[in-house]
Amino acid sequence: MIRLLVRLFIKDSNRTEDPAVRGAFGVLAGGVGIFLNLCLFGAKFAAGMLTASIAIMADAFNNLSDAGSSVVTLVGLKMAGMPADSEHPFGHGRIEYLTGLAISMAILLVGFELLRSSFGKILRPEEVLFRPLSFAILVVSILVKVWMCYFNRTLGNMINSTAMKATSADSLTDAVATAAVALGVLFTRFTGINIDGWSGMLVAAFILYSGFTTARDSLSPLLGQAPDTALVREIEDTVRSHPEVIGVHDLIIHDYGPGRRIVSLHAEVPCNMDILAMHDAIDLIELELRHKFNCDVTIHMDPVATDDKVTAAVRGQVEEMVKRIDPALSIHDFRMVQGMTHTNLIFDVSVPHRFHLSDKQVADRVRDGVQFLSEKYYAVIRVEQSFV
């Protein structure tokens, strides 16, 4: 059914990196969410009035906030699709992440308000009336919310949307929360023990947890999270597949919203090749990456002396020594500058984040290792954090 809705309402739905297509997905998800959540709000509000249940009333207003979240999703994805302008030269794609954050704030607000109301019901309990129609509404609501979770998760995966995934998580939490309310109603009906306030507290806990996780997932790309490892490997493999390239390092991926990546990297190339030929080869690699990964690319050429056997041999020794310190370490931009009394070995050491040694400890150990290779060698090192 979901695939059918996508085919009916979204043109060129397979072009998921296109901002216009992403906006159409947002309209579909938002429209369905607004309609279903308003229907659930009306039904649960009536059920809450009939039973005098704070848990059911709170669940109803949770659905009303979900309708608002669907509006935010719809508007956010449309705004994220706006083209670049003079003030935002990289587009407005990060609005989609802000949309997910706004949804999470709304979820947290509902959770805190429900927590307060439920605590009041625990202190001052009121009789809860059992109505078969009200209970049936809760059961139908659970089924609808489970479908909405699947619906938003499917669309979110299709276009890799943080906002839609946040809405999906919210729907699943709503289903669990409504199930808790329904079980509380049944428990009170058959035992006579009023746990309406406690049921509301449980619902509030689920809602607050959902708000926290969606806020965390929305903030992460805004703060600059590490790129997907598979994407990094694929970019590196694509560049290395060209015979002109010897090695790749300093790969950085900037994320300005889904479908808006800027990639920069250093490609090691033989220093004895014609500079115009190498420039043309790098241009072709950049063009391939743009088409393959839908990103803007800048490649810096690092010349490497491939025909210098002495430099190659010393580099191999240094690489082996660095790997003995830790296999996670690597070197690049290696050069030798020979003098009358000593030889400078100039290179960068790449260190993963949260490495067990400090940058100074790494530099000291590498320098000691270089000195051990030969007393004439002096290491000029720059320790840098790996970007992936």
Secondary structure, 3 states (H helix, E strand, C coil): CHHHHHHHHCCCCCCCCCHHHHHHHHHHHHHHHHHHHHHHHHHHHHHHHHHCCHHHHHHHHHHHHHHHHHHHHHHHHHHHCCCCCCCCCCCCCCHHHHHHHHHHHHHHHHHHHHHHHHHHHHHCCCCCCCCHHHHHHHHHHHHHHHHHHHHHHHHHHHHCCHHHHHHHHHHHHHHHHHHHHHHHHHHHHHHCCCCHHHHHHHHHHHHHHHHHHHHHHHHHHHHCCCCCHHHHHHHHHHHHCCCCCCEEEEEEEEECCCCCEEEEEEEEEECCCCHHHHHHHHHHHHHHHHHHHCEEEEEEEEEECCCCHHHHHHHHHHHHHHHHHCCCCEEEEEEEEECCCCEEEEEEEEECCCCCCCHHHHHHHHHHHHHHHCCCEEEEEEEEECCC
